[in-house]
Amino acid sequence: MDFSFWALLVMKMLTSAAIVVGASLVVERSGPFLGAMIVTLPISAGPAYAFLAVDHGSAFIAASALIGLPVSAATVVYMIVYAAAAQRFGVLASVGSALGVWAIAIAIILRGQWSLGSALALNIAVYALAIPLARKFSTAAVPIASKKRVWDVPFRAALVMTVVGVTLVAGRTLGSSIAAAAALAPVVLISVALILQPRVGGVAAASVVANGVPGMLGFVGALSLLHLCAVRLGAAVALILALAVSIGWNASLIALRRWRLRERAGI
């Protein structure tokens, strides 16, 4: 295992832990929607693409962003399956069933040859089904959790870092095809479930994940732009623009939600 892999591993562990712990705290204070907007930002994927750009160049980044588009559709499928399963089952059964469906989808995706048009068509079809389904699971409130212990936040961070580390190292060890799937695994969403469902219950944890489905559209836009611009503008500029697209999309969703709440309140 070379230095770049270990550097990427540490970066992904740290950024994922920061995202999930921060999102879980926001969920408990401000509700599932804002937490979902944090979870669906590509703060974890961004450093991964930056390391890939340094090691492999702009053309590789453009190709990686293209395969990332159908993979992001599989992630949305994971989110819906988890949200549905968490209504009735415990955290391990819910995450396990969602991961099983995700793994099947990834196995099919990695065997295909994808163009930008076909990848976007897949996303359109998935979101057309996923967004109405997500609405059914996104309205639950988060109950007031028990008082936090001193070790609660460090424990959450350690849990996330363990999930990320085990996933990536196992993938690297077990072969190239497993490594590819492991690198694309929705480790942030898995960690969110592992932390929140035991603490606030399956219905509330499902609400966080379901609220994140519209936020994933920003990631689709970011990957599309990255694929189109990485070679033309250079990887660094394209990565910055892609991040801006994702942040701008989630910010617009937050602004839209606040406007709707004001309208309902008659303010």
Secondary structure, DSSP 8 states (H G I E B T S, - for coil): --HHHHHHHHHHHHHHHHHHHHHHHHHHHH-HHHHHHHHTSTTTHHHHHHHHHHHH-HHHHHHHHHHHHHHHHHHHHHHHHHHHHTTTS-HHHHHHHHHHHHHHHHHHHHHS---HHHHHHHHHHHHHHHHHHHHHHS-----------TTHHHHHHHHHHHHHHHHHHHHHHH-HHHHHHHHTS-HHHHHHHHHHHHHH-HHHHHHHHHHHHHHHHHHHHHHHHHHHHHHHH-HHHHHHHHHHHHHHHHHHHHHHHHHHHHHHHT-
